[in-house]
Amino acid sequence: MASYVARSFSDTSVELDGNEFIDCVMDRCELVFRGNQLPLLRNNRLRRCRFHFEGAAHHTVYFLAGLVQIGMKEAVLSMIESAQPATVHEPRPTVRH
């Protein structure tokens, strides 16, 4: 896993799987996610970026899109809302007493 802290990415392809991005700026980037390992994304700014899903992630996105097309939008939204993100969002600080 690579760690990027306070880096700027512009007009490039950024591999998300298994990498850590903290306080980065991504401008006009293609964000590639294959679904092999979740990235850690903390306090980043994304400007005019687009996601590109490959492999397992690609298949999952198309499966969910197909469910929406056959009238199961509410089921898909429910799955998304009940998902417990592991490392994608900033971890909550631990409070010690």
N, CA, C and O of each residue as an XYZ file, in Angstrom:
388
protein
N       0.844     -1.178      0.000
C       0.000      0.000      0.000
C       0.888      1.240      0.000
O       1.804      1.365      0.813
N       0.604      2.142     -0.914
C       1.319      3.412     -0.985
C       0.553      4.458     -0.176
O      -0.674      4.408     -0.085
N       1.273      5.385      0.398
C       0.660      6.450      1.182
C       1.013      7.792      0.548
O       2.182      8.092      0.304
N      -0.021      8.593      0.285
C       0.153      9.914     -0.302
C      -0.416     10.944      0.660
O      -1.601     10.907      0.992
N       0.427     11.858      1.102
C       0.005     12.881      2.057
C       0.274     14.254      1.458
O       1.392     14.556      1.039
N      -0.776     15.086      1.424
C      -0.680     16.462      0.926
C      -0.082     16.521     -0.486
O       0.729     17.396     -0.789
N      -0.490     15.585     -1.335
C      -0.014     15.555     -2.720
C      -1.086     16.119     -3.633
O      -2.275     16.089     -3.312
N      -0.656     16.628     -4.761
C      -1.579     17.104     -5.788
C      -1.463     16.200     -7.001
O      -0.363     15.863     -7.440
N      -2.614     15.812     -7.538
C      -2.683     15.003     -8.739
C      -3.526     15.783     -9.738
O      -4.590     16.294     -9.390
N      -3.060     15.875    -10.966
C      -3.788     16.630    -11.969
C      -3.687     15.934    -13.318
O      -2.605     15.526    -13.740
N      -4.836     15.802    -13.995
C      -4.878     15.226    -15.342
C      -4.165     13.879    -15.433
O      -3.380     13.647    -16.353
N      -4.441     12.997    -14.481
C      -3.778     11.699    -14.464
C      -4.731     10.623    -13.971
O      -5.823     10.918    -13.483
N      -4.313      9.392    -14.100
C      -5.053      8.255    -13.587
C      -4.500      7.928    -12.203
O      -3.288      7.807    -12.029
N      -5.390      7.783    -11.215
C      -4.971      7.518     -9.840
C      -5.533      6.160     -9.427
O      -6.745      5.949     -9.439
N      -4.642      5.248     -9.063
C      -5.034      3.913     -8.612
C      -5.437      3.983     -7.140
O      -4.617      4.319     -6.285
N      -6.692      3.667     -6.846
C      -7.188      3.761     -5.481
C      -6.929      2.510     -4.650
O      -6.573      2.614     -3.477
N      -7.103      1.328     -5.239
C      -7.054      0.071     -4.485
C      -5.861     -0.017     -3.538
O      -4.705      0.053     -3.958
N      -6.170     -0.173     -2.244
C      -5.152     -0.413     -1.240
C      -4.268      0.759     -0.900
O      -3.381      0.625     -0.056
N      -4.472      1.900     -1.522
C      -3.618      3.058     -1.262
C      -4.278      4.010     -0.271
O      -5.486      3.966     -0.038
N      -3.459      4.850      0.288
C      -3.894      5.802      1.313
C      -3.674      7.215      0.789
O      -2.579      7.559      0.345
N      -4.728      8.035      0.845
C      -4.664      9.422      0.378
C      -5.147     10.324      1.505
O      -6.300     10.234      1.926
N      -4.278     11.182      1.987
C      -4.605     12.075      3.100
C      -4.261     13.503      2.696
O      -3.135     13.787      2.287
N      -5.235     14.397      2.813
C      -5.041     15.820      2.507
C      -4.529     16.054      1.085
O      -3.710     16.944      0.854
N      -5.010     15.261      0.143
C      -4.582     15.392     -1.254
C      -5.602     16.189     -2.056
O      -6.766     16.309     -1.673
N      -5.145     16.722     -3.159
C      -6.009     17.394     -4.122
C      -5.915     16.623     -5.430
O      -4.821     16.369     -5.935
N      -7.064     16.253     -5.971
C      -7.114     15.542     -7.244
C      -7.977     16.352     -8.188
O      -9.165     16.560     -7.938
N      -7.375     16.807     -9.272
C      -8.057     17.682    -10.217
C      -8.064     17.039    -11.601
O      -7.011     16.710    -12.147
N      -9.259     16.862    -12.162
C      -9.435     16.277    -13.492
C      -8.763     14.910    -13.609
O      -8.129     14.606    -14.619
N      -8.907     14.095    -12.573
C      -8.280     12.781    -12.556
C      -9.297     11.677    -12.833
O     -10.497     11.839    -12.610
N      -8.792     10.578    -13.313
C      -9.583      9.358    -13.438
C      -9.215      8.505    -12.227
O      -8.071      8.074    -12.086
N     -10.191      8.267    -11.359
C      -9.959      7.505    -10.137
C     -10.332      6.056    -10.402
O     -11.505      5.736    -10.592
N      -9.328      5.177    -10.413
C      -9.519      3.783    -10.794
C      -9.679      2.926     -9.549
O      -8.828      2.933     -8.660
N     -10.794      2.180     -9.498
C     -11.044      1.259     -8.388
C     -11.419     -0.093     -8.963
O     -12.331     -0.206     -9.782
N     -10.699     -1.119     -8.520
C     -10.922     -2.479     -9.011
C     -11.679     -3.348     -8.014
O     -12.148     -4.429     -8.371
N     -11.802     -2.896     -6.784
C     -12.527     -3.665     -5.779
C     -11.701     -4.735     -5.098
O     -12.257     -5.612     -4.437
N     -10.391     -4.684     -5.241
C      -9.535     -5.687     -4.599
C      -9.271     -5.366     -3.133
O      -9.280     -6.257     -2.283
N      -9.035     -4.088     -2.843
C      -8.773     -3.664     -1.469
C      -9.239     -2.217     -1.331
O      -8.960     -1.383     -2.193
N      -9.944     -1.927     -0.254
C     -10.446     -0.570     -0.056
C      -9.300      0.417      0.141
O      -8.298      0.093      0.778
N      -9.450      1.613     -0.403
C      -8.459      2.661     -0.135
C      -8.821      3.385      1.159
O      -9.934      3.253      1.669
N      -7.880      4.138      1.673
C      -8.150      5.051      2.779
C      -8.163      6.441      2.175
O      -7.155      6.890      1.628
N      -9.290      7.123      2.268
C      -9.438      8.480      1.737
C      -9.801      9.398      2.892
O     -10.876      9.274      3.478
N      -8.901     10.320      3.217
C      -9.139     11.194      4.356
C      -8.847     12.648      3.995
O      -7.719     13.002      3.652
N      -9.881     13.482      4.079
C      -9.728     14.931      3.934
C      -9.116     15.336      2.592
O      -8.201     16.158      2.537
N      -9.633     14.749      1.519
C      -9.146     15.075      0.177
C     -10.121     16.004     -0.531
O     -11.296     16.079     -0.171
N      -9.627     16.707     -1.536
C     -10.483     17.534     -2.379
C     -10.459     16.965     -3.788
O      -9.400     16.852     -4.405
N     -11.627     16.609     -4.289
C     -11.750     16.074     -5.642
C     -12.436     17.119     -6.500
O     -13.535     17.576     -6.185
N     -11.781     17.492     -7.583
C     -12.323     18.495     -8.500
C     -12.419     17.892     -9.897
O     -11.418     17.461    -10.470
N     -13.603     17.869    -10.424
C     -13.835     17.407    -11.802
C     -13.216     16.037    -12.080
O     -12.734     15.781    -13.183
N     -13.231     15.169    -11.085
C     -12.715     13.815    -11.248
C     -13.842     12.885    -11.676
O     -15.019     13.190    -11.484
N     -13.475     11.763    -12.249
C     -14.459     10.746    -12.588
C     -13.925      9.397    -12.118
O     -12.716      9.165    -12.090
N     -14.840      8.522    -11.754
C     -14.458      7.188    -11.313
C     -14.475      6.234    -12.485
O     -15.320      6.328    -13.375
N     -13.531      5.319    -12.471
C     -13.467      4.249    -13.463
C     -13.374      2.943    -12.687
O     -12.415      2.716    -11.951
N     -14.382      2.085    -12.857
C     -14.432      0.823    -12.139
C     -13.990     -0.300    -13.055
O     -14.433     -0.389    -14.201
N     -13.113     -1.161    -12.548
C     -12.620     -2.299    -13.308
C     -12.793     -3.575    -12.483
O     -13.005     -3.512    -11.272
N     -12.702     -4.723    -13.137
C     -12.729     -6.008    -12.443
C     -13.977     -6.189    -11.595
O     -15.093     -5.934    -12.046
N     -13.772     -6.632    -10.360
C     -14.879     -6.912     -9.444
C     -15.738     -5.669     -9.189
O     -16.962     -5.766     -9.093
N     -15.104     -4.521     -9.081
C     -15.864     -3.285     -8.848
C     -16.763     -2.980    -10.043
O     -17.910     -2.566     -9.870
N     -16.252     -3.180    -11.238
C     -17.024     -2.959    -12.467
C     -18.264     -3.866    -12.479
O     -19.372     -3.411    -12.762
N     -18.063     -5.144    -12.170
C     -19.178     -6.088    -12.170
C     -20.222     -5.715    -11.116
O     -21.421     -5.830    -11.366
N     -19.778     -5.275     -9.957
C     -20.704     -4.894     -8.888
C     -21.526     -3.677     -9.281
O     -22.739     -3.655     -9.073
N     -20.884     -2.671     -9.843
C     -21.598     -1.463    -10.271
C     -22.660     -1.806    -11.314
O     -23.792     -1.329    -11.230
N     -22.298     -2.628    -12.291
C     -23.258     -2.989    -13.331
C     -24.382     -3.872    -12.805
O     -25.516     -3.776    -13.276
N     -24.083     -4.726    -11.841
C     -25.127     -5.537    -11.216
C     -26.130     -4.636    -10.498
O     -27.341     -4.798    -10.652
N     -25.620     -3.686     -9.713
C     -26.507     -2.772     -8.985
C     -27.299     -1.894     -9.953
O     -28.480     -1.637     -9.719
N     -26.673     -1.433    -11.030
C     -27.382     -0.635    -12.035
C     -28.506     -1.458    -12.666
O     -29.591     -0.938    -12.927
N     -28.246     -2.730    -12.907
C     -29.275     -3.605    -13.464
C     -30.449     -3.770    -12.513
O     -31.601     -3.803    -12.944
N     -30.162     -3.874    -11.226
C     -31.237     -3.967    -10.237
C     -32.103     -2.708    -10.254
O     -33.329     -2.786    -10.174
N     -31.456     -1.551    -10.361
C     -32.201     -0.294    -10.430
C     -33.092     -0.284    -11.664
O     -34.246      0.139    -11.590
N     -32.572     -0.743    -12.794
C     -33.339     -0.735    -14.041
C     -34.574     -1.624    -13.986
O     -35.557     -1.361    -14.678
N     -34.535     -2.670    -13.171
C     -35.712     -3.548    -13.098
C     -36.629     -3.180    -11.929
O     -37.482     -3.968    -11.520
N     -36.435     -1.964    -11.400
C     -37.356     -1.462    -10.390
C     -36.959     -1.712     -8.952
O     -37.794     -1.593     -8.055
N     -35.704     -2.055     -8.710
C     -35.276     -2.348     -7.342
C     -34.398     -1.239     -6.754
O     -33.489     -1.501     -5.967
N     -34.686     -0.003     -7.150
C     -33.891      1.132     -6.683
C     -33.874      1.230     -5.160
O     -32.824      1.462     -4.562
N     -35.027      1.054     -4.538
C     -35.090      1.178     -3.076
C     -34.240      0.107     -2.392
O     -33.607      0.378     -1.371
N     -34.221     -1.109     -2.947
C     -33.397     -2.176     -2.378
C     -31.919     -1.838     -2.491
O     -31.152     -2.076     -1.558
N     -31.514     -1.283     -3.634
C     -30.123     -0.899     -3.837
C     -29.747      0.224     -2.868
O     -28.688      0.172     -2.242
N     -30.597      1.227     -2.742
C     -30.324      2.331     -1.806
C     -30.234      1.818     -0.378
O     -29.401      2.285      0.398
N     -31.082      0.864     -0.025
C     -31.050      0.279      1.314
C     -29.725     -0.450      1.554
O     -29.152     -0.354      2.639
N     -29.243     -1.174      0.550
C     -27.945     -1.859      0.674
C     -26.825     -0.853      0.900
O     -25.952     -1.053      1.743
N     -26.866      0.230      0.134
C     -25.818      1.249      0.255
C     -25.864      1.917      1.623
O     -24.827      2.126      2.253
N     -27.063      2.248      2.077
C     -27.201      2.904      3.376
C     -26.777      2.004      4.530
O     -26.268      2.492      5.538
N     -26.983      0.691      4.392
C     -26.635     -0.213      5.485
C     -25.189     -0.686      5.430
O     -24.720     -1.344      6.359
N     -24.477     -0.359      4.357
C     -23.071     -0.768      4.249
C     -22.249     -0.072      5.324
O     -22.454      1.106      5.620
N     -21.343     -0.799      5.885
C     -20.459     -0.256      6.916
C     -19.067     -0.062      6.319
O     -18.284     -1.011      6.273
N     -18.745      1.150      5.860
C     -17.432      1.352      5.244
C     -16.308      1.038      6.217
O     -16.351      1.416      7.388
N     -15.311      0.344      5.714
C     -14.186     -0.048      6.557
C     -13.149      1.066      6.636
O     -12.912      1.606      7.716
N     -12.532      1.416      5.524
C     -11.442      2.389      5.574
C     -11.642      3.562      4.631
O     -10.772      4.428      4.534
N     -12.750      3.608      3.947
C     -12.924      4.667      2.957
C     -13.091      6.023      3.633
O     -12.567      7.023      3.142
N     -13.803      6.073      4.736
C     -14.046      7.338      5.421
C     -13.048      7.526      6.556
O     -12.416      6.578      7.021
N     -12.929      8.755      6.979
C     -12.024      9.072      8.077
C     -12.455      8.328      9.334
O     -13.615      8.408      9.736
N     -11.523      7.601      9.959
C     -11.879      6.901     11.197
C     -12.245      7.886     12.295
O     -11.716      8.996     12.359
N     -13.145      7.467     13.142
C     -13.525      8.310     14.280
C     -12.397      8.282     15.310
O     -11.799      7.233     15.546
N     -12.102      9.438     15.926
C     -11.031      9.450     16.930
C     -11.411      8.610     18.143
O     -12.576      8.551     18.537
N     -10.415      7.969     18.720
C     -10.627      7.173     19.913
C     -10.546      8.101     21.125
O      -9.592      8.865     21.275
N     -11.545      8.024     21.973
C     -11.565      8.836     23.186
C     -11.120      7.956     24.340
O     -11.718      6.912     24.599
N     -10.083      8.371     25.026
C      -9.561      7.600     26.171
C      -9.930      8.336     27.445
O      -9.803      9.556     27.545
N     -10.388      7.565     28.409
C     -10.767      8.150     29.705
C      -9.752      7.774     30.759
O      -9.890      8.167     31.917
